C-alpha cells in the first residue's frame, strides 16, 4: 500500500508542475499533457528514467534519502510535502536544507494585482525575493538588482533611502525572525554569512540578539521620510506563506489621504 501511495503522490505532483516552474523551456512540438514528463523529472533529479518510472509504477526499490531530497527539489515540494514524501517512502525526513528563496508563481501574480499597495515578498532571512512596481518606486535603492536584504538595510545601512518612525521596532522584529531562521536552517551558508556580517557590523544588532526578542508580524502604522514623495503615513500588513517560511509585506496609505496621493504619484513619470 505504501508503494502505491508513493507512486500516486509522485504522479500527481509531476502532472501538476508546469515545465517553466521547474526551469524548463518548452519549444517545438506541443505537449500532450501540461505536466512534466518522466524523463524530465529523471534528468533534473540525476537518476535514470527507468528507475524513476519504476517508482511511479510502484515496483521500484525503497528510495534513499538522497533520491527523495532530489525529487523534493525537482517537484518543488513544500516542507510539509517533503516530509510526507519521506513518510510514504518509509523514512524520517531530515531537517530541510536551507532558506526557501524561490517564490510561488501564484504569489508573484498576486503582487501584480495590487496596484494600490507596495508589496514585497521576503524569505526567512529577510531577503526580498519578489516585489511589484510600486514597491520598486517606494523602496528603490538596490531592489532592482534582486540583492536587497531588509536586515542589512536596517542594521548596516545598505541601500537605505529614508528614515522610518518604526525603525526601532523593526529592528527587534528582524532579529526575532533571524533567530528563528538560524534555528531552522543551521546549515544555510547565505544565512550564516548574513548573521556573521550583522554581528560584525552592528553593535545594535548584537545587543538586540542577546535579548532573544519575540515579535510576531501584524498591522503597524509608520511614517517614512521619502526623498521624493516626502513624509508618508503608511500602513504595513504582513501575510504569511507558511509552507515556504516567507512573508508578503503590503504597504498602503489610507484611502483619499495625502499620503495615498503621494504614494501613487511615485509611479507617474516626472515631467
Secondary structure, DSSP 8 states (H G I E B T S, - for coil): -HHHHHHHHHHHHHHHS-GGGGT----SS--SSSS--HHHHHHHTTS-HHHHHHHHTT-S----HHHHHHHHHHTT--HHHHHHHHHHTT-------S------HHHHHHHHT-TTSEEEEE-TT-BEEEE-HHHHHHH-TTGGGT--BHHHHHHH-TT----BTTHHHHHHHHHHHHHHHHHH-TT-HHHHHHHHHHHHH-HHHHHHHHTT-------EEEEEEETTTEEEEEEEEEEEEGGGTEEEEEEE--TTSHHHHHHHHTTS---
